[in-house]
């Protein structure tokens, strides 16, 4: 298997370059990035809804609870259409979701730090991180635009990291050769 993967090292190079390009472009075009995120989410919800309806129709004779799939499909299509016609609403909703996530994980982090404090004294950094997460969540609720921009930055940083990992993998795979017995070994 490694022979096949290493012979296609350039595919990982392309993936890495695309991820880096995405990660570097998003902060330069934050509003376009937010719009693209909303549209992609809407497209996913719409197509997922169609597939769920198709599955419900095909399985209505197998299971008595097939109507749950039908309802899921109708909701998916509705969310997709709302996103297409009102992408700003989706962006604000994602920002509020990010804010709620930050508050909940911050509170749970603080609780965990206090519980861990019994076994590991001076766990103040985890408490500070939890408190910062809660504050960030409230800032997002006060101004969803900041939350939406934070979402752009989070995806951007992830894409840059993923791009670097794929580039490293591509160059590592490129450095492998197949020996006479078919074994893969590093080039010397």
N, C-alpha and C positions, 0 to 999 in steps of 0.2 A: 504494500500500500504506500509506503513512504516513497518508493520509486515514482509512483504516479503523481503523488503530491509534489515531490521535488522537481519533477519535470514541468510542472505548471506553476513554478514559483512566481512568474510574472503576473498571474491572476491576483495573488496576494499583494503584489506591488501596486496594481491598479486599484484594488480596494483600499489600500492604505493612502494612496494619493487622493482618491475621491473623498475619503473620510477627512483627511487633512484639509482639503479644499472646502468642504462643508463647514468644518469646525472654525476655519479662519474667516469664512465669508459671513457666517451668521452674526457676529457682533458688528460687522460693518453695515449690515442691512437688517436691523432687528425687526422692523415692522413687516418687511417682506417675509422674514423668517417666521414670525408669529402667524401671518396669514397662511403661509405654506403648511405650518403645523396644523392649523385649524382645518384646512382643506383636505390634507392627507387623513386626518382623523375622521372627517366627514365621509370621505370616500370609503374608508375602511368600514365605518358603521353601516353605510348604505349597502355595500357589497355583502358584508356579513349578514345583514338583514335579509337580503335576497336568498342567500345560501340557507339561512335558518328556515325561511318559509318553504324552500324547496325540500329541505330535510323533513319538515313537518308534514308536507303533503305526501312524501314518499313513505313516511313511517306511520301514517294515521291508522293503518290496519294492524300494526305490530303492537303499539303501546297505547293505552287509554289516555295517557297524559301528553299526547302529541301537541295539544293546543298550547302548551307552555312554549314550545318551539315556535309556533305560529305567532304568539304574542311577542316573543323575543324578536322575531323577524320584523314584525310591524313596527316595534319600537326602534329597532336599528335603522330601518328606512326613514322613520320620522326624524330621528336624531341626525341622520345624514343630510336630509333635506333642510332641516333647520340650520345646520352648519353651512350648507351651501348658500342659503339665502341670508343668513345672519352670522357670518364668521366672527364678528366681534363678540357676540354672545358666547361663542365657544371659547374664545381666548380668555374672556373674563372668568368663565366657569373653570377653565384649567388653572387660572391664577388662584381662584378661591380654593380649589382642590389642593394646590401646592401649599397655600397658607394653612389649611386645616391639617395637612400632613405634617407641616413643620411644628405646629402647636402640639399635636398629639405625640409625635416622636420626641419632642423636647420634654414634655411632662413625663413620659415613660422613661426617658433617659435620666432625668433627675431622680425619679423613684428608684431606678436601678442603681444609680450611684449611691444613694443613701443606704440601700440594702447591701450593696457591696462594701460599703464603708465599715461594716462589722468585721469583715475579713481583711480588707485592704485599706488601711488608714490613709488619710489625705487624698481622697479621690476627688479633689476640688475641680480639676480640669473637666471631668465629665459633667459635673454640675454646671460649670460655666457654659459648656457647649450646649447643654440642655436649655439653660436660660436664654442663650443667644438664639437658639432655634425657636423658642416660644416668642421672643421679641420679634424675630423675623416674620413669624406667622402673623402676628398682630399688625405689623407694618404692611404685609401683603393685604390683609383685610381692609386696612385703612386706605391703601392705594393699590388696587389690583394691577395697575400698569407696572409697578415695580416688581410684583410677583411674576407677571408675564415676561418682563425683561430678564428676571432671574432664571426663568425657564429656558430662555434663549441661551443664556450663559452656561447653564448646566448641560444642555445638549451640546453646545459648542465645545466645552471642555472634554466631555465624553468623546465626541467625534475626534478631537485632536489626539487624545490618549489612544483611542482605537486605531487611528491612522498610524501612529508611531509603532504600536504593537504589530500591525500588519506589515509595515515596512521592515521592521526587525525580523519578522518571520520570513518574509520574502527573501531577504539577503541571507538568512541562515539556510533556507532551503536551496538557494542558488549555489551555496558553497558545498553542497553535498554532491557526491558522484557515486555512480554505481560501479562496484568492482567486478572482476571477472566471474566471481561466483554468484553475482546478483545481489550482493550485500551492499548496503549504502554506507558510505564512510565520508568523513570530511575530506575536502581537497587539501593537499599539502602545499 
